[in-house]
Amino acid sequence: MTNRKDKKYFMKYFIILTIFMLFGAIAELPYGYYTLLRWITCITSILVVLQAFEKNIDWAKVVFIVIAILFNPLAPIYLSRSTWIPLDVITAILFIFAIRIL
C-alpha cells in the first residue's frame, strides 16, 4: 500500500516541477533550459499517459500523448517563441488537471 502511495506522491511532485518549468519558459532563458524542459515535459507526459491507461481516462490519454509528441526531444518540433509561450501555459494548465486524476 505504501508503495502505491509513494508512487502517487512522486508523480505529483514531478508534475509540479514540470508545471513550474513550463511557466518559467515564459522568460528568456538559455537554450539548454528549453532542451531540459522538452525532456522533462515529454517524460512527465508519458507517465501521465501510463496513469491514464491504468485508470482508463480517455481524454488524458489523447491529450498527453499529443503533449509528449509536441515536446519530444529526440525529434523536436521547432516553433517560434511566440507560438511556444501559449503552448507552455496551456500545457502547464493541463498538467494541473492531471494532478487531480492521479
N, C-alpha and C positions, 0 to 999 in steps of 0.2 A: 504494500500500500504506500509506504513512504517513497518507494522508487518512482511511482506514478506521480506523486505529489511533487517530488524533486524535479521531475521532467517538466511538469507544468510550470513551476517557478522559473526554471532555466529558460523555457520558451518565452515566458512573459518578459524577462529581463533582456533577452536577445531582441525581442520585438521592440522594446522600449529604446534600446541602443540604436536600432535601425531608425526608429522614428526621429530621435534626436539628430542622427546623422543626416537624414533626409531634410529636416528643417535647416540644419547647418549648411547644407549645399546651396542655400539661397545666397550666402555670402560668396565673395570671390576668394577662392582658396586655391592652393597649388593643385596641379593636375593629379598628383598621387592620391589626394583625398578622394577625388571623384572615382579613381580606379578602385580604391578600397571600398568606397560606397557601393559600386557595382557588385563587388564580391559579396559584401555583407547583405545587401538587399536581395540578391539572387538566392543566396543560401537560406536566408530567412523566409523568402517566398516559398522555396521548396519545402522547408519544414512546416510551414502553414498548410501547404497543399497536402502533405502527408497526414497532418492532423484532420484536415477537411475530409480526406478519404476515410479515415478511421471513424469520424463522426457522421459521415455521409451528408456533408453540407455542400450542395451542388454549386451555389453561387461562388463560394470561396474557392472551390477547385478551379473554376474557369478564370476568375479574376486574378488569382495569384499565380496561375500558370502563365497568364499574359504578362504579369509583372516580372516573373522570372525570365521570360524571353526578352522583354524590353531591357532589363538590366544585366543581361548575360555578359559576363566579362570575357568569355572566350570568343564570342562572335558579336562584338559590340555593335549597337545601332548608334550611329552618330547623328545627333540633332543639335540645333543651335541652343545656346544658353537660354534664350527667351522661350524656347519650347520646353527645355528641361525643368525650368523653375516651377511652372504649374504642375508638371508631371510629378515632380518630387513632392509637392504639397499634397496632391491628390493621393499619391501612394502612401504618404505618412498617415493621412486620414483613414485610408483603407486598412492600414496596419492597426490603427486604434480600434477599428471594428473587429479586427482579427483577435485582439486580446480578449474580447468578450466571448468569442466562440471557443476559446481553449478551456 
